[in-house]
Amino acid sequence: MDDSELVYLLHDMESDRVERKASPNDPDRLCEAICAFANDLPNHRQPGVLFIGVHDNGRCANLTVNDDLLLKLADLRSNGNILPFPSMTVQKKTLDGCDLAVVVVEPSDDPPVRFRGRTWIRVGPRRAIATPEEERRLTEKRRSRNVPFDIQPVMSASLDDLDLEYFKQSYLPVALAKDILAENQRTITEQLSSLRFATLVPYVKPTTLGMLVAGKDPARFFPGAYVQFLRLEGAELTDPIIDRQEMGGQLSEVIRKLNEKLQAHISTAVLFNNLGSAL
């Protein structure tokens, strides 16, 4: 988060992504706040920020922010009281002339996060212990993200990175029956989602499967998305190379190239005698 966003959050008195503390003298309260931000019950999918060195009304507390304080705050992450460990950063910032210790807590991919066995959440501008129903919601969030690698969203990609013409003209006619396609009134995004090529909630993103099968350039997102063909003159890796080639692209293209390469190298040795007949 850059300083301009931090300044905005510092002065936003109504945001449930912010908590302010004048001093670090109550570490339990700090841990509760970190736990609540990590659980992200409102599902903001954005970091929560703990400002230490400022009063609730936004007035600077003139706190001395030194290395010792930052180390103590960083230790809150891994001292065993908050489990599973939250993802957070601790740094010193000077915002509007006020020295602050800023703790930025990322939403956890493995909620519920508990502090000393209790699940803390944000309810508007305050913290609270989660009810059984709220804990169930947090558990469902974890399960929804715990999916196989091939249908996980590729966060750095967008639908523009998919070859939609290939998907519509080549893949769909093979994957689905003609009568189903004829009756299909879904949008292209819904079609991608139904075949696990993209996610719709909470954001539209291609999946790993979608990028490998219909991506314009799968290797851009998965550098190892290729097959390497290597043929040696003998049985040792140090023997001279007869042929080698890296085959990348969409999965169907890789399979086609590999099939052609293998067929080109499959041969049967024939020995002719001096009479011209084959042995």
C-alpha positions as CSV (number, residue, x, y, z in Angstrom):
1,M,0.0,0.0,0.0
2,D,1.4,3.4,-0.9
3,D,1.4,6.4,1.4
4,S,-1.5,8.2,-0.3
5,E,-3.8,5.2,0.4
6,L,-2.5,4.9,4.0
7,V,-3.3,8.6,4.6
8,Y,-6.8,8.1,3.2
9,L,-7.4,5.2,5.5
10,L,-5.9,7.0,8.5
11,H,-8.5,9.8,8.2
12,D,-11.4,7.5,7.3
13,M,-13.2,7.3,10.6
14,E,-15.9,4.9,9.2
15,S,-13.8,2.3,7.6
16,D,-13.9,-1.2,9.0
17,R,-10.5,-1.9,7.5
18,V,-8.8,0.4,10.0
19,E,-8.0,0.3,13.7
20,R,-6.0,3.0,15.6
21,K,-4.0,2.7,18.8
22,A,-2.3,5.4,20.7
23,S,0.3,3.0,22.1
24,P,1.4,-0.6,21.8
25,N,1.0,-1.3,25.6
26,D,-1.9,-3.8,25.1
27,P,-0.5,-6.5,22.8
28,D,-3.6,-8.7,23.3
29,R,-5.8,-6.0,21.7
30,L,-3.3,-5.7,18.9
31,C,-3.4,-9.4,18.3
32,E,-7.2,-9.4,18.3
33,A,-7.2,-6.7,15.6
34,I,-4.7,-8.6,13.5
35,C,-6.8,-11.8,13.8
36,A,-10.0,-9.9,12.8
37,F,-8.3,-8.3,9.7
38,A,-6.9,-11.7,8.7
39,N,-10.4,-13.3,8.9
40,D,-11.9,-10.6,6.7
41,L,-15.5,-11.7,7.4
42,P,-17.0,-8.8,5.3
43,N,-15.0,-10.3,2.4
44,H,-13.3,-7.0,1.3
45,R,-10.4,-9.0,-0.1
46,Q,-8.2,-6.0,0.8
47,P,-5.7,-5.6,3.6
48,G,-6.7,-4.3,7.0
49,V,-4.4,-1.6,8.6
50,L,-3.5,-1.2,12.2
51,F,-2.1,2.3,12.9
52,I,-0.1,2.5,16.2
53,G,0.7,6.0,17.4
54,V,-2.6,7.8,16.7
55,H,-5.7,8.3,18.8
56,D,-9.2,7.1,17.8
57,N,-10.1,10.7,16.7
58,G,-7.0,10.8,14.4
59,R,-4.9,13.0,16.6
60,C,-1.2,12.1,16.7
61,A,0.0,10.5,19.9
62,N,3.6,11.4,19.4
63,L,4.8,7.8,19.8
64,T,8.5,7.1,19.5
65,V,8.7,4.5,16.7
66,N,12.1,2.6,16.9
67,D,13.5,-0.7,15.9
68,D,12.6,-2.3,19.2
69,L,8.9,-1.4,18.8
70,L,8.8,-2.7,15.2
71,L,10.5,-6.0,16.3
72,K,7.9,-6.5,19.0
73,L,5.1,-5.9,16.6
74,A,6.5,-8.3,14.0
75,D,6.9,-10.9,16.7
76,L,3.1,-10.9,17.2
77,R,2.8,-12.8,13.9
78,S,4.8,-15.9,14.9
79,N,4.8,-16.1,18.7
80,G,2.2,-18.9,18.5
81,N,-0.8,-17.0,19.8
82,I,-2.3,-16.3,16.4
83,L,-2.9,-19.5,14.3
84,P,-2.6,-20.0,11.5
85,F,0.1,-17.4,11.1
86,P,-1.2,-14.2,9.4
87,S,0.4,-12.6,6.5
88,M,1.4,-9.1,7.6
89,T,4.0,-6.4,7.2
90,V,5.3,-4.0,9.9
91,Q,6.9,-0.7,9.0
92,K,7.5,2.8,10.2
93,K,5.7,5.6,8.4
94,T,5.5,9.4,8.7
95,L,2.0,10.4,7.6
96,D,0.9,14.0,7.8
97,G,3.9,14.7,10.0
98,C,3.0,12.0,12.5
99,D,5.4,9.0,13.2
100,L,3.4,5.8,13.2
101,A,4.0,2.0,13.3
102,V,1.8,0.6,10.5
103,V,0.8,-3.0,10.5
104,V,-0.8,-4.1,7.2
105,V,-2.6,-7.5,7.5
106,E,-3.6,-9.4,4.4
107,P,-6.8,-11.5,4.3
108,S,-6.1,-15.1,5.1
109,D,-6.6,-17.9,2.6
110,D,-7.1,-20.3,5.5
111,P,-9.7,-18.9,7.8
112,P,-10.8,-19.0,10.6
113,V,-7.7,-17.4,12.2
114,R,-7.8,-17.6,16.0
115,F,-6.1,-15.7,18.7
116,R,-5.6,-18.0,21.7
117,G,-8.4,-20.2,20.5
118,R,-10.9,-17.5,19.8
119,T,-12.0,-16.3,16.4
120,W,-12.1,-12.5,16.2
121,I,-13.9,-10.6,13.4
122,R,-14.7,-7.0,12.5
123,V,-18.3,-5.9,13.1
124,G,-18.4,-2.5,11.6
125,P,-15.8,-0.3,13.4
126,R,-15.3,-2.7,16.4
127,R,-14.0,-6.2,17.1
128,A,-16.1,-9.1,18.2
129,I,-15.8,-12.8,18.8
130,A,-17.3,-14.8,16.0
131,T,-20.6,-16.7,16.5
132,P,-20.8,-20.3,15.4
133,E,-22.6,-19.2,12.3
134,E,-19.9,-16.7,11.5
135,E,-17.2,-19.3,12.0
136,R,-19.1,-21.6,9.6
137,R,-19.0,-18.8,7.0
138,L,-15.3,-18.4,7.5
139,T,-14.8,-22.2,7.1
140,E,-16.8,-22.2,3.9
141,K,-14.5,-19.4,2.6
142,R,-11.5,-21.6,3.2
143,R,-13.2,-24.6,1.5
144,S,-14.1,-22.5,-1.6
145,R,-10.5,-21.5,-2.0
146,N,-9.1,-25.0,-1.4
147,V,-9.6,-26.2,-5.0
148,P,-7.3,-28.2,-7.2
149,F,-4.5,-26.4,-8.9
150,D,-6.0,-26.7,-12.4
151,I,-9.1,-24.7,-11.5
152,Q,-7.5,-22.1,-9.4
153,P,-7.7,-18.5,-10.8
154,V,-4.6,-17.0,-12.4
155,M,-4.6,-13.7,-10.6
156,S,-2.2,-11.9,-13.0
157,A,-4.3,-12.8,-16.1
158,S,-7.6,-11.6,-17.6
159,L,-10.0,-12.9,-20.2
160,D,-8.1,-11.0,-22.8
161,D,-5.3,-13.6,-22.4
162,L,-7.6,-16.3,-23.6
163,D,-8.1,-17.1,-27.3
164,L,-11.9,-16.8,-27.2
165,E,-12.2,-17.6,-31.0
166,Y,-10.4,-20.9,-30.5
167,F,-12.6,-21.7,-27.5
168,K,-15.8,-21.0,-29.5
169,Q,-14.9,-22.4,-32.9
170,S,-12.6,-25.3,-32.0
171,Y,-13.0,-26.4,-28.3
172,L,-16.8,-26.1,-27.7
173,P,-17.9,-28.2,-30.8
174,V,-15.6,-31.0,-29.6
175,A,-16.5,-30.7,-25.9
176,L,-20.3,-30.5,-26.2
177,A,-23.0,-32.0,-28.4
178,K,-24.4,-30.0,-31.2
179,D,-27.9,-29.9,-29.8
180,I,-26.6,-28.6,-26.5
181,L,-24.7,-25.9,-28.2
182,A,-27.8,-25.0,-30.3
183,E,-29.9,-24.5,-27.2
184,N,-27.2,-22.7,-25.2
185,Q,-28.0,-19.1,-24.4
186,R,-25.1,-18.5,-22.0
187,T,-22.7,-15.7,-22.5
188,I,-19.1,-16.5,-23.4
189,T,-18.0,-15.8,-19.8
190,E,-20.6,-18.2,-18.4
191,Q,-19.5,-20.8,-20.9
192,L,-15.9,-20.5,-19.8
193,S,-17.0,-20.8,-16.2
194,S,-19.2,-23.9,-16.8
195,L,-16.2,-25.7,-18.3
196,R,-13.9,-24.5,-15.5
197,F,-11.9,-22.3,-17.8
198,A,-12.7,-19.2,-15.7
199,T,-14.0,-18.1,-12.4
200,L,-16.9,-15.7,-11.9
201,V,-17.0,-15.1,-8.1
202,P,-15.6,-12.9,-6.6
203,Y,-13.9,-11.8,-9.8
204,V,-13.7,-13.0,-13.4
205,K,-10.3,-14.6,-13.9
206,P,-9.0,-17.4,-16.2
207,T,-8.1,-20.6,-14.4
208,T,-5.0,-22.6,-14.9
209,L,-6.9,-25.1,-17.0
210,G,-8.2,-22.3,-19.2
211,M,-4.8,-20.8,-19.7
212,L,-3.2,-24.1,-20.6
213,V,-6.0,-25.2,-23.0
214,A,-7.1,-21.9,-24.5
215,G,-4.5,-19.3,-23.5
216,K,-2.9,-17.1,-26.2
217,D,0.5,-17.5,-24.5
218,P,0.5,-20.1,-21.7
219,A,4.2,-19.9,-21.1
220,R,3.9,-16.2,-20.2
221,F,2.1,-17.3,-17.0
222,F,3.6,-20.8,-16.6
223,P,7.2,-20.8,-17.8
224,G,7.3,-24.6,-17.7
225,A,4.3,-25.0,-19.9
226,Y,6.1,-26.8,-22.8
227,V,7.3,-30.3,-23.7
228,Q,11.0,-30.8,-24.6
229,F,11.9,-33.4,-27.2
230,L,15.4,-34.8,-27.2
231,R,16.9,-37.6,-29.2
232,L,20.5,-38.7,-28.7
233,E,22.7,-40.9,-30.8
234,G,23.2,-43.4,-28.0
235,A,21.9,-44.3,-24.6
236,E,23.9,-41.8,-22.5
237,L,23.0,-38.1,-21.9
238,T,26.5,-37.2,-23.0
239,D,26.1,-38.8,-26.4
240,P,25.7,-36.5,-29.5
241,I,22.3,-34.9,-30.0
242,I,20.4,-35.9,-33.1
243,D,17.4,-33.7,-32.7
244,R,15.8,-31.5,-30.0
245,Q,12.9,-29.1,-29.8
246,E,10.8,-27.3,-27.3
247,M,7.1,-27.4,-28.1
248,G,4.8,-24.9,-26.4
249,G,1.5,-23.1,-27.0
250,Q,-2.0,-24.3,-26.3
251,L,-2.3,-27.9,-25.1
252,S,-3.8,-29.2,-28.3
253,E,-1.0,-27.5,-30.3
254,V,1.7,-29.1,-28.0
255,I,0.1,-32.6,-28.5
256,R,-0.1,-32.1,-32.3
257,K,3.6,-31.0,-32.5
258,L,4.7,-33.8,-30.3
259,N,2.8,-36.4,-32.3
260,E,4.3,-35.2,-35.5
261,K,7.8,-35.2,-34.0
262,L,7.4,-38.7,-32.7
263,Q,6.1,-40.1,-36.0
264,A,9.0,-38.5,-37.8
265,H,11.5,-40.3,-35.6
266,I,9.8,-43.7,-35.5
267,S,11.6,-45.9,-38.0
268,T,12.4,-49.5,-38.7
269,A,15.9,-50.6,-39.7
270,V,16.1,-52.7,-42.9
271,L,19.2,-54.5,-44.0
272,F,19.5,-55.5,-47.6
273,N,21.7,-58.4,-48.8
274,N,23.8,-58.3,-51.9
275,L,21.0,-59.8,-53.9
276,G,18.7,-56.9,-53.2
277,S,16.3,-58.7,-50.9
278,A,15.4,-57.5,-47.4
279,L,16.4,-59.5,-44.4
